[in-house]
Amino acid sequence: MLIKLAWRNLWRNKIRTGIMAGAMVFGLVGVVAMMGFMNGMTDNMVHNAIAWQTSHLQIHNQRFNENPDIKDTVIGDTQIEAALEANQNINQWVSRFVVDGMMASASSTRGVTVLGIDSSNERGFTPIAERLIDGEWLDDKGRNPILVSAKNAQRLKLRVGSKVVITFTDPEGQVTGAAFRVRGIFKTPSSAYDDAHVLVRKSDIQSLAKLNGVHEYAVQVKAKANADSEEQVRHVVSELQSLIPSGNKVQGWYQLQPLLATMINTMKISNQVMLTVFVVAMAFGIVNIMLMSVFERTQEFGVLMAVGMQKHKIFTLVMLETVLLGSLGAVLGIVFSKVLIAILGQTGLSLGSMAQGLGAYGVDTILFPTVSNDQYLMVFVTVFIASIVAALYPARQILKQKLVEAMSDKK
């Protein structure tokens, strides 16, 4: 009975109720859209970091991890590979030979990190083969082929077939090097990765260095390449660390990319701050609307008390009106937000004008906003609770009214 009466009272002034509900819907859509944008950006950053750079986790010699040196290969590579093969939570892995050196062409020189890879295994492990803009992937043919980024190709004036010289310090401390021929040119979403990396066959760089070890194992676990994978990765990291020889260190993507992990936590806090600001503003609006409604109906409440309705029921009536208003705004806001996020989730949000800045963070130029069901639930619950809190002050004014004064009120 009280719920039905509260709903009817809410729509006695349709314009006022409609304006307040519309403001709540508009505000919620804006807040959820911003949450979706930030979620989409962080998910994209994590996905690209895992796909292109860190994988879910990596294994290095602990000394190499602290200060990369060509001599510090992993300890007990056979035992490590056996542990990787035996772990059912691991999807696939690759081994790499990593060297810091110089790449020189006829026109310029640049410092790079040379990744020696198994071309057949790496092709299905990272998506670089799908991002070749010219040339082809490494294979067993030819002598000393190399893949360079489009950015470095432009700086060093290279094209497919061009010759570059790679030099680095060997395990004996002597400078060694050889000529490589550009087999392909790639472009990734991360400008930092493109700046620093070139890819060669592992056998070629090992032969040049006269060293057969492995510097890095990159591992993909059976989890999505996003921030939600952190818990599963932590579990695998703990398992592997106890199985591999001491002197090696296993690190998850959240350790290899500490800045990214910090940004994710910052985004979560930003979402909460935005929602809090909106809810506080909404609560003041509700208090204002309900105070006006209560003061306009003082005489009406006096009549209700005169015919026997208890004050606590009138208090409950006002509370119900406020909660219904808040719930209406929250439900409509979430419905419209879901529609907007679903549309943007299909079409994407083009950020091509900011491509250069986004590339520094490894973000694609097309973002797909995402909002989880848990976040939608959090929004609804927060608005619902705020509505209850906002209703307390207007409803409390009823308890202060005396019967005679309320009935004689002329406002």
Salt bridges, closest charged atoms under 4 A:
ASP72 OD1 - ARG63 NE 3.15
ASP118 OD2 - LYS202 NZ 3.08
GLU122 OE2 - ARG96 NH2 2.65
ASP139 OD1 - ARG183 NH1 2.79
ASP195 OD1 - ARG110 NH2 3.96
ASP195 OD1 - LYS151 NZ 3.81
ASP195 OD1 - ARG155 NH1 2.84
ASP204 OD2 - ARG201 NE 2.83
GLU216 OE1 - HIS60 NE2 3.03
GLU216 OE2 - ARG96 NH1 2.81
GLU230 OE2 - ARG234 NH2 2.71
GLU239 OE2 - HIS235 NE2 3.17
GLU296 OE2 - ARG16 NH1 3.20
GLU300 OE1 - ARG12 NH2 2.89
GLU321 OE2 - ARG297 NH2 2.80
ASP409 OD1 - LYS411 NZ 3.96
